[in-house]
Amino acid sequence: MSELDSGMSKTLHNGLEILELLVTHPKGLTLTEIAEAIGTHRTVAHRLVRTLEAHQLCRRDRFKRISLGTGLVRLAEPVEQDLRTLAKPVLEELTDLTQATAHLVVRENDKQVRMLMIVEPRQARMHVSFRPGQVDPIDRGSAGLAMLAAAPPIENEREEVTLARERGFAVSYGEIAPSIIGISAMVPGKEISIGLSLFSAPDDSALGNTVAEAAARLGSLLR
């Protein structure tokens, strides 16, 4: 979380801190936990949460746990739409070249990734199909492994993450769906990956390099 300085609004700062906090706690937090985390009185936290609720930026479940609200999707849509617009031709070129399903995945939080966009091959006899919006664990599947590999090494990390860091792309086998191979590479400077999902990969190194090149092209468009 960013630090407050004299030129900033303390109330707005605290409200944004709540949203940032809830990103890292997808199962929600109690009002007391939120107040303690942002260093405010429970009454202040209550007013902030009520304001965020009024704008549908957070919500409470029947157990009174507070989590992010659907209003954030509406706010993020213009940004994600621009990303989709730039990514679509890159993914189309990738899927035409490989005759495999291409996907664009974004990091949702510290534990999850979200499939933002899917492009399926137009002429392949068989291909993998996913639904946009699908959320998967960050430590399973090539997209998440590629994102973990973009970070510095940590103790006891998976061998696949270490290998992905060395190769510049990640490969997974049957981790998101049985019998499906995933090959993903990070878009440089972004918490976004481009990847392929396919039934067989006789030469995963060649495919991995192709995916990495596509990710680099998208990175240049997003500068």
C-alpha positions in Angstrom: 0.0 0.0 0.0 1.2 3.5 -0.8 2.0 6.0 2.0 0.0 9.1 2.8 1.6 12.5 2.4 0.5 16.1 3.1 -0.8 16.6 -0.4 -3.3 13.7 -0.3 -6.8 13.2 1.0 -6.7 10.9 4.1 -10.3 9.7 3.6 -9.8 8.8 0.0 -6.5 7.2 0.8 -8.0 5.0 3.5 -10.9 4.0 1.2 -8.4 3.0 -1.5 -6.4 1.1 1.1 -9.5 -1.0 1.9 -9.9 -1.9 -1.8 -6.2 -2.8 -2.1 -6.5 -4.9 1.1 -9.6 -6.8 -0.2 -7.7 -7.7 -3.4 -5.4 -9.8 -1.3 -8.2 -11.4 0.7 -10.7 -12.8 -1.9 -12.7 -14.6 0.8 -13.3 -11.3 2.6 -12.5 -9.7 5.9 -14.5 -8.6 8.9 -14.9 -4.9 9.7 -12.6 -5.2 12.7 -9.9 -6.9 10.5 -10.2 -4.0 8.0 -10.0 -1.3 10.7 -6.9 -3.0 12.2 -5.2 -3.5 8.9 -5.5 0.2 7.8 -5.0 1.6 11.3 -8.3 3.4 11.8 -11.1 3.2 14.4 -13.8 0.7 13.7 -16.4 3.5 13.3 -14.2 5.2 10.6 -13.8 1.9 8.8 -17.6 1.4 9.0 -18.2 4.8 7.3 -15.6 4.0 4.6 -17.1 0.6 3.9 -20.6 1.9 3.7 -19.5 4.5 1.2 -17.8 1.8 -0.9 -20.9 -0.3 -0.7 -23.0 2.5 -2.0 -20.9 2.6 -5.1 -20.9 -1.2 -5.3 -17.1 -1.3 -4.9 -17.4 -3.8 -2.0 -20.2 -5.9 -0.5 -21.0 -7.9 2.7 -22.1 -11.5 2.7 -24.5 -13.1 5.2 -21.7 -13.6 7.6 -20.9 -9.9 7.4 -17.5 -10.5 5.7 -16.6 -7.7 3.3 -15.2 -8.4 -0.1 -14.8 -6.6 -3.4 -18.0 -5.6 -5.3 -19.1 -5.8 -8.9 -18.8 -2.1 -9.4 -15.0 -2.6 -9.9 -15.7 -4.6 -13.0 -17.5 -1.6 -14.5 -14.6 0.7 -13.7 -12.0 -1.8 -15.1 -13.9 -2.5 -18.3 -12.5 0.5 -20.3 -8.9 -0.5 -19.4 -9.4 -4.2 -20.2 -11.2 -3.3 -23.4 -8.2 -1.4 -24.6 -6.0 -4.4 -23.7 -8.3 -6.8 -25.6 -8.3 -4.5 -28.6 -4.5 -4.5 -28.8 -4.2 -8.2 -27.9 -6.7 -9.6 -30.3 -4.7 -9.4 -33.5 -1.6 -10.8 -31.7 -3.6 -13.8 -30.4 -5.3 -14.3 -33.8 -1.9 -14.4 -35.5 -0.6 -16.8 -32.8 -3.5 -19.2 -33.1 -3.4 -19.2 -37.0 0.3 -20.0 -36.8 -0.1 -22.9 -34.3 -3.7 -24.0 -34.9 -4.1 -24.0 -31.1 -6.3 -22.1 -28.8 -4.6 -18.8 -27.7 -5.4 -17.0 -24.4 -4.6 -13.8 -22.6 -4.4 -14.1 -18.8 -4.1 -11.4 -16.2 -3.0 -11.7 -12.6 -6.1 -11.3 -10.3 -4.2 -11.3 -7.0 -1.4 -13.1 -5.2 -3.1 -16.5 -5.5 -5.2 -16.4 -8.7 -5.1 -15.6 -12.4 -8.0 -14.8 -14.6 -8.5 -15.7 -18.3 -9.4 -12.4 -19.9 -9.6 -13.4 -23.6 -9.7 -16.6 -25.7 -9.1 -16.9 -29.4 -9.9 -20.3 -30.9 -8.4 -21.6 -34.2 -10.7 -21.3 -37.2 -9.7 -24.3 -39.2 -8.3 -26.9 -36.7 -10.3 -30.2 -36.6 -10.2 -30.2 -32.8 -9.2 -27.5 -30.3 -9.3 -26.7 -26.6 -12.2 -24.5 -25.4 -12.3 -22.3 -22.3 -14.6 -19.6 -21.1 -13.4 -16.0 -20.6 -13.4 -15.0 -17.0 -12.3 -18.3 -15.7 -10.2 -18.0 -12.5 -7.4 -20.5 -11.7 -4.8 -20.9 -9.0 -1.6 -19.0 -9.8 0.6 -22.0 -8.9 -1.2 -24.3 -11.4 -1.2 -24.0 -15.2 1.3 -22.4 -17.5 -0.1 -18.8 -17.2 0.3 -18.8 -13.5 3.7 -20.5 -13.6 4.9 -17.9 -16.1 3.9 -15.1 -13.7 5.6 -16.7 -10.8 8.7 -17.2 -12.9 8.8 -13.4 -13.6 9.5 -12.8 -9.9 12.8 -13.5 -8.2 13.4 -17.1 -7.1 12.0 -18.2 -3.8 12.8 -21.2 -1.5 11.1 -24.5 -2.4 9.5 -23.1 -5.6 8.3 -25.6 -8.1 10.9 -26.9 -10.6 8.5 -25.9 -13.4 8.8 -22.3 -12.2 12.6 -22.4 -12.1 12.7 -23.9 -15.6 10.3 -21.3 -16.9 12.5 -18.6 -15.6 15.4 -20.1 -17.5 13.5 -20.7 -20.8 11.5 -17.6 -20.9 8.2 -19.5 -21.1 6.3 -22.0 -18.9 4.8 -25.4 -19.8 2.2 -27.3 -17.9 0.6 -30.7 -18.4 -3.0 -31.4 -17.4 -3.0 -28.9 -14.5 -6.0 -26.9 -15.5 -7.8 -29.5 -17.5 -7.0 -33.2 -17.9 -4.8 -34.0 -21.0 -4.4 -30.3 -21.9 -0.9 -28.8 -22.4 -0.4 -25.2 -21.6 2.5 -23.0 -22.9 2.7 -19.4 -21.7 5.0 -16.4 -21.7 4.9 -13.1 -19.8 4.2 -9.8 -21.6 7.3 -7.8 -20.7 6.8 -5.3 -17.9 3.1 -6.4 -17.4 1.3 -8.8 -15.1 -0.2 -10.4 -18.2 0.6 -13.6 -20.0 -0.1 -14.9 -23.5 -0.3 -18.6 -24.0 -1.5 -21.7 -25.9 -3.7 -24.6 -24.8 -3.4 -27.7 -27.0 -3.7 -31.5 -26.9 -0.2 -32.3 -28.0 3.2 -30.5 -28.3 5.9 -32.5 -30.0 8.3 -29.6 -29.7 7.4 -27.5 -26.7 10.6 -25.4 -27.1 9.7 -24.2 -30.5 6.1 -23.4 -29.5 7.4 -21.7 -26.3 9.6 -19.5 -28.4 6.7 -18.6 -30.7 4.6 -17.7 -27.7 7.4 -15.6 -26.2 7.7 -13.7 -29.4 4.0 -13.0 -29.5 4.2 -11.8 -25.9 7.0 -9.5 -26.8 5.0 -8.0 -29.7 2.1 -7.3 -27.4 4.5 -5.7 -24.9 5.7 -3.3 -27.6 2.1 -2.3 -28.4 1.3 -1.6 -24.7 4.2 0.8 -24.2 
